[in-house]
């Protein structure tokens, strides 16, 4: 018996039929057990009387220990949330794109039935993506101290810039006078880091990217370092409160916080089908090569 968990969030009406196509497809298979996230179960209960087992992510993740696959239906943010449910379990994730760009959720919603068939028949590979691990002297994120895309330190309000004293493996690197600082994985290089001028990095490059947000010294540029590095920080600013973020989760901290990031102990495991190609995704999502001369 194959056990499959599905996670999604509240959807626009035009996307709901594709979600029910997934649920109906899997519910009709005698060799599949289906579980829904509580958030998804609550959402579909407002639409019809479908009742399916729910996995609990609030106390622990024992409900997921026997799950073979997780399907994330939505955008990249939904997939990032699904990873916080999986934590260290080696569950492959199929990202079905019901959003816009979809660098992580790359399977178009129109192709979901073919994707499910390929997944259940084993016609896929696992794309392992490194994640960041946050170490601090306070439990900021309730034990969810990892992220697939990026870790950020930013000022909390419209006050003056902050200073982020940054160290690489204990050696002083630089003090960034800026609105903030991003440490990105290669996966996250097409996200927030890209928007502040960071480079696009191929997913298996084994790097971190350190990118300042609106630096006040214009000769400061993004820096690529080994993902074996430990990057640590001390924060200063006129305001004594700052924001730290892991992917889509943010918390307020004060200047007494001690922070460091390193490679996480386990990767994210994304399902990849034949024909999936990061370079092709770049061309499609970022419109690379679109030019009247082509």
VMD Tcl script that draws the C-alpha trace (Angstrom):
set ca {
  {0.00 0.00 0.00}
  {1.34 3.43 -1.00}
  {0.58 6.22 1.44}
  {0.41 9.73 -0.06}
  {-0.03 13.02 1.78}
  {-1.39 16.14 0.08}
  {-0.90 19.70 1.23}
  {-2.47 22.82 -0.20}
  {-3.71 26.15 1.06}
  {-6.79 28.18 0.23}
  {-7.07 28.40 -3.55}
  {-8.68 30.69 -6.08}
  {-11.92 29.18 -7.43}
  {-10.51 28.46 -10.89}
  {-7.78 26.24 -9.39}
  {-10.05 24.12 -7.19}
  {-11.08 21.64 -9.95}
  {-7.41 20.69 -10.46}
  {-7.07 19.99 -6.74}
  {-10.13 17.72 -6.75}
  {-8.75 15.99 -9.83}
  {-5.73 14.96 -7.72}
  {-7.89 13.83 -4.79}
  {-10.31 11.90 -7.01}
  {-7.49 10.27 -8.97}
  {-5.80 8.97 -5.84}
  {-8.99 8.11 -3.91}
  {-10.07 5.71 -6.67}
  {-6.83 3.69 -6.47}
  {-7.16 0.62 -4.28}
  {-3.42 0.57 -3.58}
  {-3.24 4.15 -2.26}
  {-3.91 5.53 1.22}
  {-4.54 9.26 1.18}
  {-3.88 11.82 3.92}
  {-4.63 15.54 3.83}
  {-3.03 18.35 5.78}
  {-5.36 19.93 8.33}
  {-5.27 23.22 6.41}
  {-6.30 21.49 3.19}
  {-9.01 19.45 4.94}
  {-10.49 22.59 6.45}
  {-10.49 24.30 3.07}
  {-12.21 21.55 1.11}
  {-14.77 21.04 3.89}
  {-16.09 24.49 2.98}
  {-16.63 23.28 -0.60}
  {-18.16 19.80 -0.21}
  {-18.54 16.91 2.22}
  {-15.33 15.09 1.27}
  {-13.88 13.47 4.40}
  {-10.39 11.99 4.32}
  {-7.82 11.22 7.05}
  {-5.79 14.19 8.24}
  {-2.14 14.25 9.30}
  {-1.31 16.26 12.41}
  {1.72 18.55 12.20}
  {1.29 20.45 15.45}
  {2.34 17.88 18.08}
  {4.84 15.85 16.08}
  {5.13 14.34 12.62}
  {4.49 10.68 13.45}
  {1.48 10.67 11.11}
  {3.93 11.14 8.24}
  {6.44 8.46 9.20}
  {4.84 5.87 6.92}
  {4.11 8.29 4.07}
  {5.83 7.47 0.78}
  {5.12 10.72 -1.09}
  {3.98 14.26 -0.39}
  {2.11 16.23 -3.07}
  {2.21 19.99 -2.71}
  {-0.47 21.77 -4.74}
  {0.03 25.53 -5.00}
  {3.04 27.75 -5.46}
  {6.58 27.60 -4.16}
  {5.43 28.95 -0.79}
  {3.10 25.98 -0.36}
  {5.97 23.60 -1.07}
  {8.21 25.39 1.42}
  {5.47 24.97 4.03}
  {5.17 21.28 3.19}
  {8.87 20.85 3.95}
  {8.30 22.17 7.48}
  {5.81 19.32 7.96}
  {8.19 16.68 6.62}
  {11.21 17.92 8.60}
  {13.90 15.20 8.55}
  {11.73 12.42 7.09}
  {13.06 11.23 3.68}
  {9.75 11.86 1.89}
  {9.97 12.90 -1.77}
  {7.82 15.92 -2.67}
  {5.93 16.38 -5.91}
  {5.35 20.10 -6.45}
  {2.31 20.83 -8.61}
  {2.26 24.44 -9.74}
  {-1.02 26.25 -9.24}
  {0.75 29.56 -8.72}
  {2.78 31.82 -10.97}
  {6.55 31.31 -11.39}
  {6.99 27.88 -9.83}
  {10.75 27.31 -9.62}
  {10.14 24.53 -7.06}
  {6.62 23.44 -7.95}
  {7.45 22.72 -11.58}
  {4.70 20.27 -12.61}
  {1.91 22.18 -14.41}
  {-1.51 21.58 -12.85}
  {-2.81 20.51 -16.27}
  {-0.32 17.59 -16.27}
  {-1.05 16.34 -12.77}
  {-2.64 12.99 -13.70}
  {0.29 12.00 -15.92}
  {2.66 13.09 -13.15}
  {0.86 10.92 -10.59}
  {1.07 7.90 -12.90}
  {4.78 8.46 -13.45}
  {5.39 8.87 -9.72}
  {3.53 5.71 -8.74}
  {5.29 3.76 -11.49}
  {8.68 4.92 -10.25}
  {9.44 6.92 -13.39}
  {11.21 9.77 -11.64}
  {14.49 10.74 -10.00}
  {15.13 12.49 -6.70}
  {16.57 15.99 -6.89}
  {18.28 16.56 -3.52}
  {18.54 20.24 -2.60}
  {20.69 21.49 0.25}
  {18.98 23.47 2.99}
  {20.20 26.04 5.49}
  {20.30 25.37 9.22}
  {20.02 28.25 11.67}
  {21.88 28.04 14.97}
  {21.08 30.61 17.66}
  {21.12 31.08 21.41}
  {17.31 31.30 21.36}
  {14.73 28.98 19.81}
  {13.32 31.50 17.36}
  {11.31 29.22 15.06}
  {9.97 26.60 17.48}
  {12.42 23.96 16.32}
  {11.84 24.61 12.61}
  {15.34 26.04 12.20}
  {15.87 25.13 8.54}
  {15.04 26.66 5.19}
  {15.34 25.66 1.56}
  {15.61 29.12 0.00}
  {17.25 31.64 2.31}
  {17.99 33.10 5.70}
  {17.62 36.87 6.03}
  {18.33 39.61 8.55}
  {16.49 42.87 7.88}
  {15.55 46.03 9.68}
  {12.12 45.85 11.24}
  {10.70 49.20 10.20}
  {11.53 52.27 8.16}
  {14.27 53.34 10.54}
  {17.87 53.84 9.50}
  {20.05 51.08 8.11}
  {21.50 48.30 10.24}
  {25.02 46.98 10.53}
  {25.52 43.24 10.19}
  {28.99 42.15 11.29}
  {29.58 38.93 9.36}
  {32.12 36.15 9.97}
  {33.11 33.25 7.75}
  {34.25 30.19 9.73}
  {35.04 32.51 12.62}
  {37.11 34.92 10.52}
  {35.82 38.47 10.08}
  {34.42 38.99 6.59}
  {32.72 42.38 6.48}
  {30.32 44.75 8.19}
  {27.34 45.24 5.92}
  {25.78 48.70 6.28}
  {22.47 47.93 4.62}
  {18.76 47.40 5.00}
  {19.53 43.74 5.49}
  {21.50 40.66 4.48}
  {20.49 37.45 2.72}
  {22.22 34.08 2.85}
  {20.78 31.99 0.05}
  {21.12 28.41 -1.11}
  {21.49 27.71 -4.84}
  {17.78 26.85 -4.82}
  {17.00 30.26 -3.35}
  {19.26 32.08 -5.78}
  {16.26 32.66 -8.07}
  {14.25 34.24 -5.25}
  {14.92 37.13 -2.87}
  {18.67 37.01 -3.53}
  {18.12 37.49 -7.27}
  {15.93 40.53 -6.64}
  {18.78 42.33 -4.83}
  {21.34 41.56 -7.54}
  {22.59 38.14 -6.50}
  {23.70 35.60 -9.12}
  {21.69 32.66 -10.40}
  {23.45 29.53 -9.14}
  {22.95 25.99 -10.47}
  {21.24 23.85 -7.77}
  {24.05 21.30 -7.29}
  {26.84 23.90 -7.01}
  {27.43 23.34 -3.26}
  {27.47 27.06 -2.45}
  {25.85 29.76 -0.35}
  {25.31 33.29 -1.66}
  {25.70 36.25 0.71}
  {23.77 39.23 -0.70}
  {23.26 42.63 0.96}
  {19.86 44.31 0.73}
  {20.21 47.96 -0.38}
  {23.85 48.31 0.77}
  {24.97 51.81 1.65}
  {28.46 51.10 0.31}
  {28.07 50.61 -3.43}
  {31.32 48.65 -3.78}
  {29.83 45.81 -1.69}
  {28.65 43.00 -3.92}
  {27.12 39.53 -3.45}
  {29.64 36.84 -2.50}
  {29.56 33.10 -3.26}
  {31.08 30.82 -0.59}
  {31.30 27.08 0.01}
  {28.30 25.43 1.63}
  {30.75 23.85 4.08}
  {31.16 27.33 5.59}
  {29.67 28.50 8.88}
  {28.45 32.09 8.53}
  {27.84 33.97 11.79}
  {26.47 37.43 12.54}
  {26.27 40.24 15.06}
  {23.64 42.95 14.49}
  {23.68 46.64 15.37}
  {21.34 49.52 14.63}
  {19.56 52.52 16.10}
  {16.47 50.38 16.41}
  {17.15 47.54 18.80}
  {14.72 45.17 17.08}
  {15.29 43.32 13.83}
  {13.62 40.69 11.70}
  {15.15 37.31 10.92}
  {13.54 35.01 8.37}
  {13.79 31.45 7.15}
  {12.01 31.19 3.82}
  {8.50 32.54 4.47}
  {8.71 32.55 8.31}
  {9.81 35.72 10.12}
  {10.45 36.57 13.77}
  {11.46 39.73 15.61}
  {14.71 39.59 17.62}
  {16.88 42.08 19.49}
  {20.59 42.82 19.24}
  {21.49 40.28 21.93}
  {20.75 37.38 19.56}
  {23.61 35.17 18.41}
  {23.10 33.77 14.92}
  {24.93 31.43 12.59}
  {23.94 29.44 9.51}
  {25.43 26.29 8.04}
  {24.33 23.48 5.74}
  {21.43 21.53 7.15}
  {21.91 17.94 8.24}
  {19.47 16.63 5.61}
  {18.33 17.85 2.17}
  {14.95 18.50 0.63}
  {14.00 15.71 -1.77}
  {12.09 16.92 -4.83}
  {10.58 14.60 -7.43}
  {11.99 15.23 -10.89}
  {10.60 13.75 -14.09}
  {12.26 13.08 -17.42}
  {12.52 16.35 -19.28}
  {12.71 18.47 -16.14}
  {15.74 20.69 -16.53}
  {16.83 23.67 -14.44}
  {18.25 25.52 -17.45}
  {15.00 25.05 -19.33}
  {13.12 26.31 -16.26}
  {15.30 29.43 -16.24}
  {14.52 30.15 -19.87}
  {10.79 29.67 -19.35}
  {10.35 31.40 -15.99}
  {12.76 34.29 -16.54}
  {12.08 34.69 -20.28}
  {15.74 34.18 -21.09}
  {16.42 34.36 -24.81}
  {13.18 36.09 -25.68}
  {14.31 38.72 -28.15}
  {13.03 39.99 -31.48}
  {16.33 38.86 -33.01}
  {15.59 35.22 -32.10}
}
mol new
graphics top color blue
foreach p $ca { graphics top sphere $p radius 0.5 }
foreach p [lrange $ca 0 end-1] q [lrange $ca 1 end] { graphics top cylinder $p $q radius 0.2 }
display resetview
